[in-house]
Amino acid sequence: MVTIDCADPVALAAFYGELLGWETRHVDEHFAILDNPEGGSPLGFGRVTGYRPEPWTEPDGSKHFHLDFYVDDLDEATARALALGATEPQYQHGRTLKVLIDPAGHPFGLAPLE
């Protein structure tokens, strides 16, 4: 399982659950787990006291990690993510990957399935 650190696991799990259509297995104020209904690894969200988001890119070009999700319709998925509270950073990496920032400040990518 990939676990994403955050200040509010309930809110962040709700964001990704709505965005991806994944199902909630567990949720409480400290930890939440989403399952992909098509199978595969679950996604966890853990509360971290004093959590601070990482920037999408550092001035020196370095970054930490981000998750990419394949979607059927990139424009529709981007619009849905923005409506759910994601933001779009100025810097975009290429043309086939749309980078967004989730409500907790984590960068993530949406890419066409094809």
LUMGUVO-544524 format. One record per residue (C-alpha): residue number from 1; residue in one letter; chain; x, y, z. Coordinates in Angstrom, 3 decimals. Layout:
<atoms>
{resi:NUM resn:A chain:A east:X north:Y up:Z}
...
</atoms>
This chain:
<atoms>
{resi:1 resn:M chain:A east:0.000 north:0.000 up:0.000}
{resi:2 resn:V chain:A east:1.152 north:3.518 up:-0.767}
{resi:3 resn:T chain:A east:0.432 north:5.859 up:2.149}
{resi:4 resn:I chain:A east:0.238 north:9.617 up:1.719}
{resi:5 resn:D chain:A east:1.089 north:11.790 up:4.723}
{resi:6 resn:C chain:A east:-1.335 north:14.641 up:5.367}
{resi:7 resn:A chain:A east:-2.939 north:16.806 up:8.041}
{resi:8 resn:D chain:A east:-6.481 north:15.486 up:7.454}
{resi:9 resn:P chain:A east:-6.789 north:11.885 up:6.217}
{resi:10 resn:V chain:A east:-10.597 north:12.022 up:6.193}
{resi:11 resn:A chain:A east:-10.689 north:14.984 up:3.794}
{resi:12 resn:L chain:A east:-7.887 north:13.743 up:1.550}
{resi:13 resn:A chain:A east:-9.397 north:10.250 up:1.268}
{resi:14 resn:A chain:A east:-12.720 north:11.861 up:0.323}
{resi:15 resn:F chain:A east:-10.980 north:13.893 up:-2.404}
{resi:16 resn:Y chain:A east:-9.232 north:10.881 up:-3.973}
{resi:17 resn:G chain:A east:-12.239 north:8.603 up:-3.487}
{resi:18 resn:E chain:A east:-14.437 north:11.024 up:-5.454}
{resi:19 resn:L chain:A east:-11.771 north:11.728 up:-8.061}
{resi:20 resn:L chain:A east:-10.889 north:8.095 up:-8.749}
{resi:21 resn:G chain:A east:-14.143 north:6.341 up:-7.869}
{resi:22 resn:W chain:A east:-12.349 north:4.226 up:-5.256}
{resi:23 resn:E chain:A east:-14.135 north:2.704 up:-2.272}
{resi:24 resn:T chain:A east:-13.494 north:3.515 up:1.380}
{resi:25 resn:R chain:A east:-12.304 north:0.502 up:3.373}
{resi:26 resn:H chain:A east:-11.455 north:2.366 up:6.573}
{resi:27 resn:V chain:A east:-11.584 north:5.955 up:7.753}
{resi:28 resn:D chain:A east:-10.960 north:7.648 up:11.087}
{resi:29 resn:E chain:A east:-9.262 north:10.850 up:12.184}
{resi:30 resn:H chain:A east:-5.799 north:9.207 up:12.068}
{resi:31 resn:F chain:A east:-5.865 north:6.996 up:8.978}
{resi:32 resn:A chain:A east:-7.949 north:6.178 up:5.917}
{resi:33 resn:I chain:A east:-7.715 north:3.458 up:3.260}
{resi:34 resn:L chain:A east:-9.211 north:3.452 up:-0.233}
{resi:35 resn:D chain:A east:-9.538 north:0.358 up:-2.424}
{resi:36 resn:N chain:A east:-9.538 north:0.349 up:-6.201}
{resi:37 resn:P chain:A east:-12.698 north:-1.564 up:-7.190}
{resi:38 resn:E chain:A east:-10.749 north:-3.031 up:-10.132}
{resi:39 resn:G chain:A east:-8.100 north:-4.484 up:-7.804}
{resi:40 resn:G chain:A east:-4.500 north:-3.577 up:-7.133}
{resi:41 resn:S chain:A east:-2.808 north:-1.839 up:-4.267}
{resi:42 resn:P chain:A east:-4.883 north:0.272 up:-1.858}
{resi:43 resn:L chain:A east:-4.107 north:3.905 up:-1.139}
{resi:44 resn:G chain:A east:-3.629 north:5.018 up:2.474}
{resi:45 resn:F chain:A east:-3.738 north:8.445 up:4.097}
{resi:46 resn:G chain:A east:-2.023 north:9.013 up:7.438}
{resi:47 resn:R chain:A east:-2.262 north:12.006 up:9.756}
{resi:48 resn:V chain:A east:1.070 north:13.677 up:10.474}
{resi:49 resn:T chain:A east:1.212 north:16.385 up:13.132}
{resi:50 resn:G chain:A east:2.757 north:19.535 up:11.673}
{resi:51 resn:Y chain:A east:2.437 north:18.256 up:8.104}
{resi:52 resn:R chain:A east:3.809 north:20.637 up:5.460}
{resi:53 resn:P chain:A east:3.333 north:19.974 up:1.747}
{resi:54 resn:E chain:A east:6.337 north:19.608 up:-0.547}
{resi:55 resn:P chain:A east:6.574 north:21.964 up:-3.525}
{resi:56 resn:W chain:A east:6.035 north:20.465 up:-6.991}
{resi:57 resn:T chain:A east:9.533 north:21.531 up:-8.011}
{resi:58 resn:E chain:A east:12.368 north:23.076 up:-6.084}
{resi:59 resn:P chain:A east:14.335 north:26.016 up:-7.548}
{resi:60 resn:D chain:A east:17.203 north:23.600 up:-8.251}
{resi:61 resn:G chain:A east:14.876 north:21.311 up:-10.238}
{resi:62 resn:S chain:A east:14.680 north:18.593 up:-7.604}
{resi:63 resn:K chain:A east:11.412 north:17.176 up:-6.355}
{resi:64 resn:H chain:A east:10.258 north:14.371 up:-4.152}
{resi:65 resn:F chain:A east:7.636 north:11.962 up:-5.420}
{resi:66 resn:H chain:A east:4.217 north:12.175 up:-6.968}
{resi:67 resn:L chain:A east:1.538 north:9.716 up:-8.047}
{resi:68 resn:D chain:A east:0.272 north:9.381 up:-11.610}
{resi:69 resn:F chain:A east:-3.203 north:8.078 up:-12.379}
{resi:70 resn:Y chain:A east:-4.348 north:6.882 up:-15.796}
{resi:71 resn:V chain:A east:-7.774 north:8.205 up:-16.788}
{resi:72 resn:D chain:A east:-10.138 north:7.546 up:-19.685}
{resi:73 resn:D chain:A east:-10.744 north:11.232 up:-20.431}
{resi:74 resn:L chain:A east:-8.004 north:13.668 up:-19.416}
{resi:75 resn:D chain:A east:-10.082 north:16.832 up:-19.823}
{resi:76 resn:E chain:A east:-13.010 north:15.415 up:-17.827}
{resi:77 resn:A chain:A east:-10.757 north:14.078 up:-15.054}
{resi:78 resn:T chain:A east:-8.905 north:17.398 up:-14.845}
{resi:79 resn:A chain:A east:-12.165 north:19.335 up:-14.588}
{resi:80 resn:R chain:A east:-13.440 north:16.936 up:-11.899}
{resi:81 resn:A chain:A east:-10.207 north:17.252 up:-9.884}
{resi:82 resn:L chain:A east:-10.346 north:21.049 up:-10.036}
{resi:83 resn:A chain:A east:-14.011 north:21.035 up:-8.984}
{resi:84 resn:L chain:A east:-13.092 north:18.818 up:-6.009}
{resi:85 resn:G chain:A east:-10.450 north:21.290 up:-4.806}
{resi:86 resn:A chain:A east:-7.259 north:20.507 up:-6.725}
{resi:87 resn:T chain:A east:-5.207 north:23.369 up:-8.134}
{resi:88 resn:E chain:A east:-3.092 north:23.571 up:-11.276}
{resi:89 resn:P chain:A east:0.533 north:24.648 up:-10.864}
{resi:90 resn:Q chain:A east:2.095 north:26.913 up:-13.446}
{resi:91 resn:Y chain:A east:4.834 north:24.385 up:-14.246}
{resi:92 resn:Q chain:A east:3.611 north:21.436 up:-16.316}
{resi:93 resn:H chain:A east:5.779 north:18.453 up:-17.220}
{resi:94 resn:G chain:A east:5.200 north:17.689 up:-20.894}
{resi:95 resn:R chain:A east:1.954 north:17.521 up:-22.846}
{resi:96 resn:T chain:A east:0.532 north:14.102 up:-22.043}
{resi:97 resn:L chain:A east:0.626 north:14.436 up:-18.249}
{resi:98 resn:K chain:A east:-1.509 north:17.006 up:-16.420}
{resi:99 resn:V chain:A east:0.043 north:17.868 up:-13.063}
{resi:100 resn:L chain:A east:-2.316 north:19.038 up:-10.330}
{resi:101 resn:I chain:A east:-1.953 north:19.721 up:-6.611}
{resi:102 resn:D chain:A east:-4.379 north:17.969 up:-4.254}
{resi:103 resn:P chain:A east:-6.071 north:19.874 up:-1.394}
{resi:104 resn:A chain:A east:-3.281 north:18.827 up:1.007}
{resi:105 resn:G chain:A east:-0.550 north:20.171 up:-1.296}
{resi:106 resn:H chain:A east:0.664 north:16.912 up:-2.907}
{resi:107 resn:P chain:A east:1.416 north:16.957 up:-6.615}
{resi:108 resn:F chain:A east:-0.215 north:14.224 up:-8.697}
{resi:109 resn:G chain:A east:-0.514 north:13.524 up:-12.382}
{resi:110 resn:L chain:A east:-3.372 north:12.555 up:-14.655}
{resi:111 resn:A chain:A east:-2.481 north:10.836 up:-17.920}
{resi:112 resn:P chain:A east:-4.605 north:9.422 up:-20.742}
{resi:113 resn:L chain:A east:-5.063 north:5.660 up:-20.585}
{resi:114 resn:E chain:A east:-4.226 north:5.170 up:-24.247}
</atoms>
